[in-house]
Amino acid sequence: MNKPYYILAIDYGSGYGVEFGAYDRADVIEELQYQEDSDDYFMKSMRIITTIDDQRAIDVEINKLNKKG
């Protein structure tokens, strides 16, 4: 069984992309808060998604986000 992998995805204006990933959700939340505190991005443009640490699986989840918005 694969361990959950958490991704901070940010909408850069042309769609979501991976900003940061970690096995510890708390690390991803910390990065999200850093991005928000530094006024780089707004909460509404950031999402935390859960997947596995596999590039194809990550790409699938990012593509789903881009289709949903």
Secondary structure, 3 states (H helix, E strand, C coil): CCCCEEEEEEECCCCEEEEEEECCHHHHHHHHHHHHHCCCCCHHHEEEEEECCCHHHHHHHHHHHHHHC
